[in-house]
Amino acid sequence: MNFRYARHTDDLEPLVKFYTEIVGLKQLGGFKNHSSYDRVFLGVPESKWHIEFTQSNETAKHKPDDDDLLVFYIKKEKELDVISEKINKAGIQIVKSKNPFWNENGFEIKDPDGFSIVFSKMITNLK
């Protein structure tokens, strides 16, 4: 099974910059003005998932809440430190997660649309 998370936005460019420069995803593809939509696909090459962001002349009508999260599990503590350093250099604020699990095992930030992104150390003993 492959997985795609798709979300509409009012401003595609800042999202692409955020997810490539801060999160570290690669631009896998996309196109402009396809049925009046611009699309960008972001992810990790050779993986079975990606994120799609779309923009059109229609306003995005989403309202993120504190439990709307994209969670990226990081395998090595050093990689988590590198991401944290990029976040600090970019002046992005780490926010307190509603769920204390994320505060104990990683950290949360907001993307340009206000949706939460969690970076967590890899948890292997979840039950």
Backbone as XML, in Angstrom:
<?xml version="1.0"?>
<chain id="A" units="angstrom">
  <residue number="1" name="MET">
    <atom name="N" x="0.833" y="-1.171" z="0.000"/>
    <atom name="CA" x="0.000" y="0.000" z="0.000"/>
    <atom name="C" x="0.884" y="1.243" z="0.000"/>
  </residue>
  <residue number="2" name="ASN">
    <atom name="N" x="0.505" y="2.216" z="-0.786"/>
    <atom name="CA" x="1.158" y="3.517" z="-0.770"/>
    <atom name="C" x="0.259" y="4.490" z="-0.035"/>
  </residue>
  <residue number="3" name="PHE">
    <atom name="N" x="0.843" y="5.576" z="0.482"/>
    <atom name="CA" x="0.102" y="6.537" z="1.273"/>
    <atom name="C" x="0.411" y="7.951" z="0.803"/>
  </residue>
  <residue number="4" name="ARG">
    <atom name="N" x="-0.640" y="8.748" z="0.654"/>
    <atom name="CA" x="-0.489" y="10.170" z="0.327"/>
    <atom name="C" x="-1.343" y="10.970" z="1.289"/>
  </residue>
  <residue number="5" name="TYR">
    <atom name="N" x="-0.747" y="11.982" z="1.889"/>
    <atom name="CA" x="-1.486" y="12.951" z="2.683"/>
    <atom name="C" x="-1.609" y="14.193" z="1.813"/>
  </residue>
  <residue number="6" name="ALA">
    <atom name="N" x="-2.827" y="14.659" z="1.562"/>
    <atom name="CA" x="-3.048" y="15.808" z="0.689"/>
    <atom name="C" x="-3.736" y="16.912" z="1.490"/>
  </residue>
  <residue number="7" name="ARG">
    <atom name="N" x="-3.273" y="18.151" z="1.249"/>
    <atom name="CA" x="-3.866" y="19.295" z="1.940"/>
    <atom name="C" x="-3.825" y="20.512" z="1.038"/>
  </residue>
  <residue number="8" name="HIS">
    <atom name="N" x="-4.904" y="21.241" z="1.045"/>
    <atom name="CA" x="-5.003" y="22.472" z="0.275"/>
    <atom name="C" x="-4.426" y="23.629" z="1.086"/>
  </residue>
  <residue number="9" name="THR">
    <atom name="N" x="-3.864" y="24.615" z="0.414"/>
    <atom name="CA" x="-3.271" y="25.769" z="1.072"/>
    <atom name="C" x="-3.561" y="27.026" z="0.268"/>
  </residue>
  <residue number="10" name="ASP">
    <atom name="N" x="-3.420" y="28.157" z="0.905"/>
    <atom name="CA" x="-3.571" y="29.438" z="0.212"/>
    <atom name="C" x="-2.240" y="29.984" z="-0.276"/>
  </residue>
  <residue number="11" name="ASP">
    <atom name="N" x="-1.132" y="29.368" z="0.173"/>
    <atom name="CA" x="0.186" y="29.882" z="-0.179"/>
    <atom name="C" x="1.187" y="28.730" z="-0.254"/>
  </residue>
  <residue number="12" name="LEU">
    <atom name="N" x="1.321" y="28.172" z="-1.421"/>
    <atom name="CA" x="2.115" y="26.966" z="-1.644"/>
    <atom name="C" x="3.613" y="27.162" z="-1.394"/>
  </residue>
  <residue number="13" name="GLU">
    <atom name="N" x="4.158" y="28.272" z="-1.852"/>
    <atom name="CA" x="5.609" y="28.475" z="-1.800"/>
    <atom name="C" x="6.208" y="28.370" z="-0.390"/>
  </residue>
  <residue number="14" name="PRO">
    <atom name="N" x="5.624" y="29.032" z="0.641"/>
    <atom name="CA" x="6.206" y="28.889" z="1.978"/>
    <atom name="C" x="6.148" y="27.464" z="2.519"/>
  </residue>
  <residue number="15" name="LEU">
    <atom name="N" x="5.110" y="26.712" z="2.148"/>
    <atom name="CA" x="5.022" y="25.317" z="2.588"/>
    <atom name="C" x="6.121" y="24.473" z="1.965"/>
  </residue>
  <residue number="16" name="VAL">
    <atom name="N" x="6.355" y="24.659" z="0.673"/>
    <atom name="CA" x="7.412" y="23.902" z="0.001"/>
    <atom name="C" x="8.765" y="24.229" z="0.643"/>
  </residue>
  <residue number="17" name="LYS">
    <atom name="N" x="9.021" y="25.485" z="0.875"/>
    <atom name="CA" x="10.290" y="25.890" z="1.506"/>
    <atom name="C" x="10.418" y="25.280" z="2.903"/>
  </residue>
  <residue number="18" name="PHE">
    <atom name="N" x="9.363" y="25.356" z="3.692"/>
    <atom name="CA" x="9.379" y="24.810" z="5.046"/>
    <atom name="C" x="9.659" y="23.311" z="5.044"/>
  </residue>
  <residue number="19" name="TYR">
    <atom name="N" x="8.905" y="22.571" z="4.237"/>
    <atom name="CA" x="9.026" y="21.112" z="4.265"/>
    <atom name="C" x="10.315" y="20.605" z="3.619"/>
  </residue>
  <residue number="20" name="THR">
    <atom name="N" x="10.915" y="21.377" z="2.729"/>
    <atom name="CA" x="12.196" y="20.953" z="2.153"/>
    <atom name="C" x="13.366" y="21.429" z="3.016"/>
  </residue>
  <residue number="21" name="GLU">
    <atom name="N" x="13.367" y="22.681" z="3.419"/>
    <atom name="CA" x="14.513" y="23.233" z="4.148"/>
    <atom name="C" x="14.521" y="22.892" z="5.629"/>
  </residue>
  <residue number="22" name="ILE">
    <atom name="N" x="13.372" y="22.839" z="6.266"/>
    <atom name="CA" x="13.315" y="22.569" z="7.701"/>
    <atom name="C" x="13.090" y="21.080" z="7.973"/>
  </residue>
  <residue number="23" name="VAL">
    <atom name="N" x="12.061" y="20.518" z="7.383"/>
    <atom name="CA" x="11.744" y="19.111" z="7.631"/>
    <atom name="C" x="12.727" y="18.190" z="6.910"/>
  </residue>
  <residue number="24" name="GLY">
    <atom name="N" x="13.231" y="18.610" z="5.751"/>
    <atom name="CA" x="14.218" y="17.813" z="5.029"/>
    <atom name="C" x="13.637" y="16.905" z="3.963"/>
  </residue>
  <residue number="25" name="LEU">
    <atom name="N" x="12.391" y="17.143" z="3.560"/>
    <atom name="CA" x="11.802" y="16.335" z="2.498"/>
    <atom name="C" x="12.302" y="16.807" z="1.140"/>
  </residue>
  <residue number="26" name="LYS">
    <atom name="N" x="12.178" y="15.968" z="0.165"/>
    <atom name="CA" x="12.572" y="16.285" z="-1.213"/>
    <atom name="C" x="11.329" y="16.540" z="-2.040"/>
  </residue>
  <residue number="27" name="GLN">
    <atom name="N" x="11.455" y="17.422" z="-3.018"/>
    <atom name="CA" x="10.354" y="17.635" z="-3.952"/>
    <atom name="C" x="10.387" y="16.496" z="-4.967"/>
  </residue>
  <residue number="28" name="LEU">
    <atom name="N" x="9.339" y="15.684" z="-4.957"/>
    <atom name="CA" x="9.281" y="14.494" z="-5.796"/>
    <atom name="C" x="8.586" y="14.746" z="-7.126"/>
  </residue>
  <residue number="29" name="GLY">
    <atom name="N" x="7.861" y="15.833" z="-7.204"/>
    <atom name="CA" x="7.142" y="16.132" z="-8.434"/>
    <atom name="C" x="6.112" y="17.205" z="-8.191"/>
  </residue>
  <residue number="30" name="GLY">
    <atom name="N" x="5.264" y="17.367" z="-9.167"/>
    <atom name="CA" x="4.206" y="18.355" z="-9.073"/>
    <atom name="C" x="3.885" y="18.901" z="-10.443"/>
  </residue>
  <residue number="31" name="PHE">
    <atom name="N" x="2.913" y="19.779" z="-10.501"/>
    <atom name="CA" x="2.573" y="20.411" z="-11.761"/>
    <atom name="C" x="1.768" y="21.669" z="-11.500"/>
  </residue>
  <residue number="32" name="LYS">
    <atom name="N" x="1.668" y="22.485" z="-12.495"/>
    <atom name="CA" x="0.959" y="23.759" z="-12.398"/>
    <atom name="C" x="-0.270" y="23.752" z="-13.293"/>
  </residue>
  <residue number="33" name="ASN">
    <atom name="N" x="-1.308" y="24.394" z="-12.805"/>
    <atom name="CA" x="-2.536" y="24.635" z="-13.553"/>
    <atom name="C" x="-3.129" y="23.358" z="-14.164"/>
  </residue>
  <residue number="34" name="HIS">
    <atom name="N" x="-3.221" y="22.327" z="-13.362"/>
    <atom name="CA" x="-3.902" y="21.105" z="-13.774"/>
    <atom name="C" x="-5.314" y="21.173" z="-13.221"/>
  </residue>
  <residue number="35" name="SER">
    <atom name="N" x="-6.287" y="21.407" z="-14.071"/>
    <atom name="CA" x="-7.671" y="21.622" z="-13.653"/>
    <atom name="C" x="-7.750" y="22.765" z="-12.641"/>
  </residue>
  <residue number="36" name="SER">
    <atom name="N" x="-6.975" y="23.794" z="-12.873"/>
    <atom name="CA" x="-6.860" y="25.016" z="-12.062"/>
    <atom name="C" x="-6.204" y="24.799" z="-10.697"/>
  </residue>
  <residue number="37" name="TYR">
    <atom name="N" x="-5.493" y="23.703" z="-10.552"/>
    <atom name="CA" x="-4.738" y="23.434" z="-9.322"/>
    <atom name="C" x="-3.246" y="23.413" z="-9.617"/>
  </residue>
  <residue number="38" name="ASP">
    <atom name="N" x="-2.467" y="23.968" z="-8.696"/>
    <atom name="CA" x="-1.029" y="23.744" z="-8.654"/>
    <atom name="C" x="-0.799" y="22.701" z="-7.567"/>
  </residue>
  <residue number="39" name="ARG">
    <atom name="N" x="0.119" y="21.760" z="-7.824"/>
    <atom name="CA" x="0.388" y="20.682" z="-6.867"/>
    <atom name="C" x="1.886" y="20.493" z="-6.716"/>
  </residue>
  <residue number="40" name="VAL">
    <atom name="N" x="2.267" y="20.115" z="-5.495"/>
    <atom name="CA" x="3.652" y="19.745" z="-5.211"/>
    <atom name="C" x="3.620" y="18.473" z="-4.371"/>
  </residue>
  <residue number="41" name="PHE">
    <atom name="N" x="4.466" y="17.528" z="-4.733"/>
    <atom name="CA" x="4.599" y="16.274" z="-3.994"/>
    <atom name="C" x="5.939" y="16.296" z="-3.274"/>
  </residue>
  <residue number="42" name="LEU">
    <atom name="N" x="5.900" y="16.074" z="-1.955"/>
    <atom name="CA" x="7.104" y="16.094" z="-1.134"/>
    <atom name="C" x="7.213" y="14.791" z="-0.367"/>
  </residue>
  <residue number="43" name="GLY">
    <atom name="N" x="8.439" y="14.319" z="-0.179"/>
    <atom name="CA" x="8.622" y="13.087" z="0.579"/>
    <atom name="C" x="10.065" y="12.669" z="0.608"/>
  </residue>
  <residue number="44" name="VAL">
    <atom name="N" x="10.249" y="11.385" z="0.787"/>
    <atom name="CA" x="11.571" y="10.760" z="0.807"/>
    <atom name="C" x="11.634" y="9.847" z="-0.413"/>
  </residue>
  <residue number="45" name="PRO">
    <atom name="N" x="12.605" y="10.068" z="-1.305"/>
    <atom name="CA" x="12.688" y="9.216" z="-2.496"/>
    <atom name="C" x="12.696" y="7.726" z="-2.125"/>
  </residue>
  <residue number="46" name="GLU">
    <atom name="N" x="12.042" y="6.953" z="-2.934"/>
    <atom name="CA" x="11.955" y="5.499" z="-2.794"/>
    <atom name="C" x="11.088" y="5.045" z="-1.630"/>
  </residue>
  <residue number="47" name="SER">
    <atom name="N" x="10.405" y="5.959" z="-0.949"/>
    <atom name="CA" x="9.498" y="5.541" z="0.122"/>
    <atom name="C" x="8.097" y="5.337" z="-0.469"/>
  </residue>
  <residue number="48" name="LYS">
    <atom name="N" x="7.210" y="4.770" z="0.308"/>
    <atom name="CA" x="5.860" y="4.476" z="-0.174"/>
    <atom name="C" x="4.854" y="5.491" z="0.363"/>
  </residue>
  <residue number="49" name="TRP">
    <atom name="N" x="5.302" y="6.689" z="0.616"/>
    <atom name="CA" x="4.415" y="7.747" z="1.091"/>
    <atom name="C" x="4.904" y="9.086" z="0.566"/>
  </residue>
  <residue number="50" name="HIS">
    <atom name="N" x="4.017" y="10.047" z="0.526"/>
    <atom name="CA" x="4.401" y="11.428" z="0.246"/>
    <atom name="C" x="3.286" y="12.377" z="0.668"/>
  </residue>
  <residue number="51" name="ILE">
    <atom name="N" x="3.632" y="13.628" z="0.747"/>
    <atom name="CA" x="2.703" y="14.691" z="1.089"/>
    <atom name="C" x="2.418" y="15.480" z="-0.177"/>
  </residue>
  <residue number="52" name="GLU">
    <atom name="N" x="1.159" y="15.802" z="-0.401"/>
    <atom name="CA" x="0.773" y="16.626" z="-1.543"/>
    <atom name="C" x="0.154" y="17.915" z="-1.003"/>
  </residue>
  <residue number="53" name="PHE">
    <atom name="N" x="0.649" y="19.033" z="-1.480"/>
    <atom name="CA" x="0.033" y="20.315" z="-1.174"/>
    <atom name="C" x="-0.517" y="20.879" z="-2.470"/>
  </residue>
  <residue number="54" name="THR">
    <atom name="N" x="-1.748" y="21.400" z="-2.399"/>
    <atom name="CA" x="-2.389" y="21.978" z="-3.575"/>
    <atom name="C" x="-2.767" y="23.425" z="-3.292"/>
  </residue>
  <residue number="55" name="GLN">
    <atom name="N" x="-2.824" y="24.200" z="-4.373"/>
    <atom name="CA" x="-3.287" y="25.577" z="-4.299"/>
    <atom name="C" x="-4.135" y="25.851" z="-5.527"/>
  </residue>
  <residue number="56" name="SER">
    <atom name="N" x="-5.235" y="26.557" z="-5.333"/>
    <atom name="CA" x="-6.112" y="26.935" z="-6.443"/>
    <atom name="C" x="-6.694" y="28.313" z="-6.136"/>
  </residue>
  <residue number="57" name="ASN">
    <atom name="N" x="-7.677" y="28.703" z="-6.918"/>
    <atom name="CA" x="-8.298" y="29.995" z="-6.654"/>
    <atom name="C" x="-9.326" y="29.916" z="-5.530"/>
  </residue>
  <residue number="58" name="GLU">
    <atom name="N" x="-9.537" y="28.730" z="-4.967"/>
    <atom name="CA" x="-10.429" y="28.569" z="-3.823"/>
    <atom name="C" x="-9.645" y="28.661" z="-2.522"/>
  </residue>
  <residue number="59" name="THR">
    <atom name="N" x="-10.214" y="29.335" z="-1.543"/>
    <atom name="CA" x="-9.573" y="29.510" z="-0.245"/>
    <atom name="C" x="-9.607" y="28.201" z="0.539"/>
  </residue>
  <residue number="60" name="ALA">
    <atom name="N" x="-8.495" y="27.879" z="1.183"/>
    <atom name="CA" x="-8.446" y="26.704" z="2.056"/>
    <atom name="C" x="-9.361" y="26.946" z="3.255"/>
  </residue>
  <residue number="61" name="LYS">
    <atom name="N" x="-10.115" y="25.924" z="3.634"/>
    <atom name="CA" x="-11.089" y="26.084" z="4.709"/>
    <atom name="C" x="-10.806" y="25.149" z="5.879"/>
  </residue>
  <residue number="62" name="HIS">
    <atom name="N" x="-9.566" y="24.899" z="6.163"/>
    <atom name="CA" x="-9.237" y="24.013" z="7.270"/>
    <atom name="C" x="-8.944" y="24.814" z="8.526"/>
  </residue>
  <residue number="63" name="LYS">
    <atom name="N" x="-9.153" y="24.157" z="9.649"/>
    <atom name="CA" x="-8.886" y="24.762" z="10.950"/>
    <atom name="C" x="-8.109" y="23.743" z="11.782"/>
  </residue>
  <residue number="64" name="PRO">
    <atom name="N" x="-6.802" y="23.815" z="11.764"/>
    <atom name="CA" x="-6.032" y="22.834" z="12.543"/>
    <atom name="C" x="-6.299" y="23.000" z="14.039"/>
  </residue>
  <residue number="65" name="ASP">
    <atom name="N" x="-6.359" y="21.873" z="14.744"/>
    <atom name="CA" x="-6.434" y="21.941" z="16.195"/>
    <atom name="C" x="-5.190" y="21.284" z="16.785"/>
  </residue>
  <residue number="66" name="ASP">
    <atom name="N" x="-5.113" y="21.237" z="18.103"/>
    <atom name="CA" x="-3.895" y="20.775" z="18.771"/>
    <atom name="C" x="-3.598" y="19.292" z="18.574"/>
  </residue>
  <residue number="67" name="ASP">
    <atom name="N" x="-4.557" y="18.532" z="18.075"/>
    <atom name="CA" x="-4.326" y="17.116" z="17.837"/>
    <atom name="C" x="-4.169" y="16.769" z="16.361"/>
  </residue>
  <residue number="68" name="ASP">
    <atom name="N" x="-4.154" y="17.767" z="15.475"/>
    <atom name="CA" x="-3.844" y="17.540" z="14.061"/>
    <atom name="C" x="-2.328" y="17.585" z="13.928"/>
  </residue>
  <residue number="69" name="LEU">
    <atom name="N" x="-1.718" y="16.435" z="13.723"/>
    <atom name="CA" x="-0.252" y="16.344" z="13.731"/>
    <atom name="C" x="0.265" y="15.519" z="12.563"/>
  </residue>
  <residue number="70" name="LEU">
    <atom name="N" x="1.372" y="15.950" z="12.011"/>
    <atom name="CA" x="2.210" y="15.060" z="11.216"/>
    <atom name="C" x="3.372" y="14.710" z="12.131"/>
  </residue>
  <residue number="71" name="VAL">
    <atom name="N" x="3.653" y="13.440" z="12.281"/>
    <atom name="CA" x="4.725" y="13.002" z="13.176"/>
    <atom name="C" x="5.811" y="12.344" z="12.350"/>
  </residue>
  <residue number="72" name="PHE">
    <atom name="N" x="7.014" y="12.843" z="12.529"/>
    <atom name="CA" x="8.184" y="12.277" z="11.878"/>
    <atom name="C" x="9.048" y="11.622" z="12.952"/>
  </residue>
  <residue number="73" name="TYR">
    <atom name="N" x="9.185" y="10.290" z="12.861"/>
    <atom name="CA" x="10.037" y="9.561" z="13.804"/>
    <atom name="C" x="11.460" y="9.581" z="13.275"/>
  </residue>
  <residue number="74" name="ILE">
    <atom name="N" x="12.368" y="9.990" z="14.120"/>
    <atom name="CA" x="13.773" y="10.126" z="13.759"/>
    <atom name="C" x="14.544" y="8.979" z="14.395"/>
  </residue>
  <residue number="75" name="LYS">
    <atom name="N" x="15.282" y="8.249" z="13.572"/>
    <atom name="CA" x="15.961" y="7.041" z="14.042"/>
    <atom name="C" x="17.166" y="7.337" z="14.937"/>
  </residue>
  <residue number="76" name="LYS">
    <atom name="N" x="17.900" y="8.408" z="14.635"/>
    <atom name="CA" x="19.135" y="8.695" z="15.375"/>
    <atom name="C" x="19.012" y="10.021" z="16.105"/>
  </residue>
  <residue number="77" name="GLU">
    <atom name="N" x="19.461" y="10.019" z="17.359"/>
    <atom name="CA" x="19.408" y="11.235" z="18.183"/>
    <atom name="C" x="20.139" y="12.395" z="17.504"/>
  </residue>
  <residue number="78" name="LYS">
    <atom name="N" x="21.227" y="12.096" z="16.806"/>
    <atom name="CA" x="21.992" y="13.140" z="16.127"/>
    <atom name="C" x="21.141" y="13.828" z="15.044"/>
  </residue>
  <residue number="79" name="GLU">
    <atom name="N" x="20.323" y="13.052" z="14.323"/>
    <atom name="CA" x="19.442" y="13.628" z="13.303"/>
    <atom name="C" x="18.413" y="14.562" z="13.938"/>
  </residue>
  <residue number="80" name="LEU">
    <atom name="N" x="17.921" y="14.196" z="15.108"/>
    <atom name="CA" x="16.982" y="15.046" z="15.832"/>
    <atom name="C" x="17.659" y="16.360" z="16.224"/>
  </residue>
  <residue number="81" name="ASP">
    <atom name="N" x="18.929" y="16.282" z="16.626"/>
    <atom name="CA" x="19.694" y="17.485" z="16.965"/>
    <atom name="C" x="19.887" y="18.391" z="15.748"/>
  </residue>
  <residue number="82" name="VAL">
    <atom name="N" x="20.139" y="17.802" z="14.584"/>
    <atom name="CA" x="20.320" y="18.585" z="13.350"/>
    <atom name="C" x="19.031" y="19.321" z="13.000"/>
  </residue>
  <residue number="83" name="ILE">
    <atom name="N" x="17.909" y="18.641" z="13.104"/>
    <atom name="CA" x="16.622" y="19.279" z="12.820"/>
    <atom name="C" x="16.361" y="20.398" z="13.822"/>
  </residue>
  <residue number="84" name="SER">
    <atom name="N" x="16.637" y="20.154" z="15.077"/>
    <atom name="CA" x="16.455" y="21.168" z="16.112"/>
    <atom name="C" x="17.302" y="22.407" z="15.824"/>
  </residue>
  <residue number="85" name="GLU">
    <atom name="N" x="18.524" y="22.195" z="15.384"/>
    <atom name="CA" x="19.418" y="23.316" z="15.042"/>
    <atom name="C" x="18.862" y="24.114" z="13.865"/>
  </residue>
  <residue number="86" name="LYS">
    <atom name="N" x="18.352" y="23.431" z="12.824"/>
    <atom name="CA" x="17.749" y="24.132" z="11.677"/>
    <atom name="C" x="16.548" y="24.968" z="12.121"/>
  </residue>
  <residue number="87" name="ILE">
    <atom name="N" x="15.757" y="24.418" z="13.008"/>
    <atom name="CA" x="14.573" y="25.116" z="13.515"/>
    <atom name="C" x="14.990" y="26.376" z="14.268"/>
  </residue>
  <residue number="88" name="ASN">
    <atom name="N" x="15.982" y="26.223" z="15.122"/>
    <atom name="CA" x="16.471" y="27.380" z="15.879"/>
    <atom name="C" x="17.036" y="28.459" z="14.964"/>
  </residue>
  <residue number="89" name="LYS">
    <atom name="N" x="17.845" y="28.069" z="13.983"/>
    <atom name="CA" x="18.434" y="29.035" z="13.051"/>
    <atom name="C" x="17.371" y="29.761" z="12.237"/>
  </residue>
  <residue number="90" name="ALA">
    <atom name="N" x="16.262" y="29.077" z="11.938"/>
    <atom name="CA" x="15.186" y="29.680" z="11.150"/>
    <atom name="C" x="14.265" y="30.547" z="12.015"/>
  </residue>
  <residue number="91" name="GLY">
    <atom name="N" x="14.483" y="30.542" z="13.317"/>
    <atom name="CA" x="13.654" y="31.348" z="14.210"/>
    <atom name="C" x="12.266" y="30.781" z="14.427"/>
  </residue>
  <residue number="92" name="ILE">
    <atom name="N" x="12.123" y="29.484" z="14.226"/>
    <atom name="CA" x="10.828" y="28.827" z="14.419"/>
    <atom name="C" x="10.709" y="28.426" z="15.887"/>
  </residue>
  <residue number="93" name="GLN">
    <atom name="N" x="9.576" y="28.735" z="16.469"/>
    <atom name="CA" x="9.356" y="28.476" z="17.879"/>
    <atom name="C" x="8.890" y="27.043" z="18.104"/>
  </residue>
  <residue number="94" name="ILE">
    <atom name="N" x="9.482" y="26.381" z="19.080"/>
    <atom name="CA" x="9.004" y="25.078" z="19.527"/>
    <atom name="C" x="7.835" y="25.343" z="20.460"/>
  </residue>
  <residue number="95" name="VAL">
    <atom name="N" x="6.736" y="24.616" z="20.249"/>
    <atom name="CA" x="5.538" y="24.818" z="21.061"/>
    <atom name="C" x="5.308" y="23.607" z="21.955"/>
  </residue>
  <residue number="96" name="LYS">
    <atom name="N" x="4.611" y="23.833" z="23.051"/>
    <atom name="CA" x="4.281" y="22.739" z="23.957"/>
    <atom name="C" x="3.145" y="21.931" z="23.346"/>
  </residue>
  <residue number="97" name="SER">
    <atom name="N" x="3.351" y="20.633" z="23.241"/>
    <atom name="CA" x="2.336" y="19.742" z="22.678"/>
    <atom name="C" x="1.199" y="19.534" z="23.671"/>
  </residue>
  <residue number="98" name="LYS">
    <atom name="N" x="0.006" y="19.391" z="23.156"/>
    <atom name="CA" x="-1.147" y="19.065" z="23.991"/>
    <atom name="C" x="-0.939" y="17.695" z="24.638"/>
  </residue>
  <residue number="99" name="ASN">
    <atom name="N" x="-0.426" y="16.755" z="23.853"/>
    <atom name="CA" x="-0.174" y="15.405" z="24.336"/>
    <atom name="C" x="1.228" y="15.361" z="24.954"/>
  </residue>
  <residue number="100" name="PRO">
    <atom name="N" x="1.339" y="15.091" z="26.256"/>
    <atom name="CA" x="2.651" y="15.106" z="26.914"/>
    <atom name="C" x="3.646" y="14.089" z="26.349"/>
  </residue>
  <residue number="101" name="PHE">
    <atom name="N" x="3.149" y="13.052" z="25.686"/>
    <atom name="CA" x="4.040" y="12.058" z="25.086"/>
    <atom name="C" x="5.032" y="12.716" z="24.139"/>
  </residue>
  <residue number="102" name="TRP">
    <atom name="N" x="4.540" y="13.664" z="23.325"/>
    <atom name="CA" x="5.411" y="14.310" z="22.342"/>
    <atom name="C" x="6.427" y="15.213" z="23.024"/>
  </residue>
  <residue number="103" name="ASN">
    <atom name="N" x="6.065" y="15.856" z="24.123"/>
    <atom name="CA" x="7.019" y="16.689" z="24.861"/>
    <atom name="C" x="8.128" y="15.846" z="25.472"/>
  </residue>
  <residue number="104" name="GLU">
    <atom name="N" x="7.800" y="14.625" z="25.877"/>
    <atom name="CA" x="8.778" y="13.732" z="26.506"/>
    <atom name="C" x="9.716" y="13.092" z="25.491"/>
  </residue>
  <residue number="105" name="ASN">
    <atom name="N" x="9.250" y="12.930" z="24.258"/>
    <atom name="CA" x="10.017" y="12.166" z="23.274"/>
    <atom name="C" x="10.475" y="12.965" z="22.061"/>
  </residue>
  <residue number="106" name="GLY">
    <atom name="N" x="10.186" y="14.248" z="22.031"/>
    <atom name="CA" x="10.576" y="15.066" z="20.891"/>
    <atom name="C" x="10.128" y="16.492" z="21.084"/>
  </residue>
  <residue number="107" name="PHE">
    <atom name="N" x="9.733" y="17.119" z="19.988"/>
    <atom name="CA" x="9.275" y="18.502" z="20.056"/>
    <atom name="C" x="8.330" y="18.789" z="18.904"/>
  </residue>
  <residue number="108" name="GLU">
    <atom name="N" x="7.556" y="19.863" z="19.075"/>
    <atom name="CA" x="6.526" y="20.228" z="18.109"/>
    <atom name="C" x="6.748" y="21.654" z="17.613"/>
  </residue>
  <residue number="109" name="ILE">
    <atom name="N" x="6.487" y="21.843" z="16.326"/>
    <atom name="CA" x="6.510" y="23.171" z="15.720"/>
    <atom name="C" x="5.271" y="23.301" z="14.842"/>
  </residue>
  <residue number="110" name="LYS">
    <atom name="N" x="5.017" y="24.499" z="14.348"/>
    <atom name="CA" x="3.885" y="24.742" z="13.447"/>
    <atom name="C" x="4.416" y="25.029" z="12.049"/>
  </residue>
  <residue number="111" name="ASP">
    <atom name="N" x="3.730" y="24.518" z="11.030"/>
    <atom name="CA" x="4.110" y="24.844" z="9.656"/>
    <atom name="C" x="3.485" y="26.192" z="9.278"/>
  </residue>
  <residue number="112" name="PRO">
    <atom name="N" x="3.795" y="26.729" z="8.102"/>
    <atom name="CA" x="3.274" y="28.048" z="7.723"/>
    <atom name="C" x="1.746" y="28.161" z="7.702"/>
  </residue>
  <residue number="113" name="ASP">
    <atom name="N" x="1.030" y="27.046" z="7.590"/>
    <atom name="CA" x="-0.433" y="27.072" z="7.639"/>
    <atom name="C" x="-0.972" y="26.902" z="9.061"/>
  </residue>
  <residue number="114" name="GLY">
    <atom name="N" x="-0.093" y="26.718" z="10.039"/>
    <atom name="CA" x="-0.517" y="26.557" z="11.431"/>
    <atom name="C" x="-0.753" y="25.125" z="11.861"/>
  </residue>
  <residue number="115" name="PHE">
    <atom name="N" x="-0.426" y="24.163" z="10.997"/>
    <atom name="CA" x="-0.553" y="22.760" z="11.375"/>
    <atom name="C" x="0.691" y="22.316" z="12.125"/>
  </residue>
  <residue number="116" name="SER">
    <atom name="N" x="0.491" y="21.402" z="13.060"/>
    <atom name="CA" x="1.592" y="20.938" z="13.907"/>
    <atom name="C" x="2.399" y="19.830" z="13.248"/>
  </residue>
  <residue number="117" name="ILE">
    <atom name="N" x="3.697" y="19.925" z="13.470"/>
    <atom name="CA" x="4.665" y="18.919" z="13.047"/>
    <atom name="C" x="5.401" y="18.476" z="14.302"/>
  </residue>
  <residue number="118" name="VAL">
    <atom name="N" x="5.471" y="17.182" z="14.535"/>
    <atom name="CA" x="6.207" y="16.644" z="15.668"/>
    <atom name="C" x="7.397" y="15.870" z="15.137"/>
  </residue>
  <residue number="119" name="PHE">
    <atom name="N" x="8.535" y="16.102" z="15.735"/>
    <atom name="CA" x="9.737" y="15.310" z="15.485"/>
    <atom name="C" x="9.982" y="14.530" z="16.764"/>
  </residue>
  <residue number="120" name="SER">
    <atom name="N" x="9.993" y="13.218" z="16.659"/>
    <atom name="CA" x="10.124" y="12.373" z="17.841"/>
    <atom name="C" x="11.219" y="11.348" z="17.628"/>
  </residue>
  <residue number="121" name="LYS">
    <atom name="N" x="11.894" y="11.019" z="18.723"/>
    <atom name="CA" x="12.830" y="9.910" z="18.613"/>
    <atom name="C" x="12.039" y="8.645" z="18.330"/>
  </residue>
  <residue number="122" name="MET">
    <atom name="N" x="12.671" y="7.717" z="17.668"/>
    <atom name="CA" x="12.013" y="6.467" z="17.278"/>
    <atom name="C" x="11.639" y="5.687" z="18.537"/>
  </residue>
  <residue number="123" name="ILE">
    <atom name="N" x="10.374" y="5.339" z="18.629"/>
    <atom name="CA" x="9.864" y="4.570" z="19.763"/>
    <atom name="C" x="9.597" y="3.168" z="19.251"/>
  </residue>
  <residue number="124" name="THR">
    <atom name="N" x="10.267" y="2.190" z="19.833"/>
    <atom name="CA" x="10.137" y="0.816" z="19.329"/>
    <atom name="C" x="9.339" y="-0.092" z="20.247"/>
  </residue>
  <residue number="125" name="ASN">
    <atom name="N" x="9.047" y="0.366" z="21.467"/>
    <atom name="CA" x="8.371" y="-0.522" z="22.408"/>
    <atom name="C" x="6.961" y="-0.062" z="22.755"/>
  </residue>
  <residue number="126" name="LEU">
    <atom name="N" x="6.256" y="0.501" z="21.772"/>
    <atom name="CA" x="4.881" y="0.944" z="22.006"/>
    <atom name="C" x="3.947" y="-0.259" z="22.109"/>
  </residue>
  <residue number="127" name="LYS">
    <atom name="N" x="3.030" y="-0.188" z="23.045"/>
    <atom name="CA" x="2.059" y="-1.279" z="23.213"/>
    <atom name="C" x="0.675" y="-0.711" z="23.287"/>
  </residue>
</chain>
